[in-house]
């Protein structure tokens, strides 16, 4: 599954003022959502099946029925996540090394990717099996490069 499905469903849910949504259970979705959780843009994550967010139901469900339930976060009735856009596309993958990730984290442009602003996160997928999904600032500290998947603010 492509990450643009997750980006659009998150934006649409926030615009429709939903309290909770269910997305397909994949390693990619779990990695991106865990970064958003650490950044404080969503409230919580729960595994479940199509009908209910319950870890017990998740363990007995088939692979096609497994979902990640995301509790959305609002601050004074405004969504915590206002925009989530894709950077790497299926037609053009944006790969960056550690020095280019440092550039976008410190306020400079790299490979036509605008620098990160205050309160904004970028999701990086590395080839390191221990740190597969990282936020750009974490990748900069670990000096790891990878594919820049999306950015959220």
N, C-alpha and C positions, 0 to 999 in steps of 0.2 A: 504494500500500500504506500502511496506517495504522501509526503508530508503536507502537501497543499490541502488535502482532505481535512487533516487535523486543524490547520490554520483557519480554513474557512468555517469549519463547524464551531470552533472556539469563538471567532468573531461574531458569527451569527447568533450564538447562544447569549453572548454578552449584550448584543444589540436588542435581543428579544427579552432581556431581563430574566432569563431562566436561572433557577437556583442550582440545578444539577443537570449534567448531561452524561451520556454514555458514549464512549468511543471504542472502536475495536481494540482488542488486547493484542498488541504487537510489541516487540522490544523497542522499536523506533518510537511509537507513541508513549510508551512507558518512560523512555529516556528523555524525551522532550518535555513531557508533563512533570517529571521529577525536577527538572531544571526550573520550570515555571513555579513549582511548589517551593523550592529553595529560595527563589527570588521574591516570593511573597505575592505572586500574581493570582494564585488560586488558593483555596482554603485547605482542601484535602483530596486524597486519592484513595479509592477503595476498589478492590477487585470484586467482580460479581458476574452475574449472567445477564441475559437480555432483559429480564423483568425486575430484578432486585439487586441492590448493592450488598452482597453478602459473601464473605470469603468461603463460607461453607457451600454456597450455591456454585461458586467459581470452581471449587475443587471437584464437584460432581458433573459440571457442564462439559459438553463437547467443545472442541476447539473453535467451531463456528459460532458457538453461543457465548463465548467468554467476552467480557467487556471490562473496561476501566471506567468507573464512575468518578466524575470530577465535580467537586463542589466549587462553584464559582464565587469569587470574592468581590464585594462591593464596598466602597468607602463613601459614606454620606450619600447614598443612592447613585453614585457614579461607579462605573466598572473599573476594577483595578487594572484590567488589560484593555487598552483601547484599540490597539492595532497590532496585528501579527502578520508579517509578510514573508513570503518565500524569497530566499536569495539564490540558492541553487535550484535550477530547474532541470527537468529530465533532458531537455535539449542542450543545456549548458551548465555543467557542474563547476562550482567555484571552489577551487582548492587553494589553500593558503598555507604557507609555512609559518613557523613561529614568529619570524620577524614581521611578516605582513599582519598577523593577528595582533602583534604589539602595536602596529601602526593604527589599526582601527580602534583599539582600546585607548590609545593616548590622543585621540582627536585628529587623526590624519586619514586621508583616503587611501585605500589600497584596492587595486583591481576593480575600479568603478563601484566599490562598496563604500557607502558613506560611513563616516566615523560614528561610533556609539555615543549617544547623548546620555545625560543624567537619567538614571532610572530605566535604562534600556538594556536588554540582554540579547546576546547572539548565541545561537546553539551551534556547536561544532561537533562533528562526528570524526573521531580520530581512528587510526588503525591500531591503536594500542588496545589490546583486549581488556586490560585492567581499567582503563579510562576511556571507554568507547564514546560516551556522550558527556560533553563538558560545556560549561558556559565559557564565553570567550576569555574572560578574565582568569578563569581557572586554567584554561589551556595556555595562556600567556605565562602564568606562574610556573606551570609544569614544563614550559618550553616545548609544547607539542603542536604540530600543525595538523590540518585535516580539512574536511569539506565543511564550508559554512552553509548550514541548512536554512535557518530562518532567523528573524529578529523579532522581538516583541517589546512593546512599550505600553 
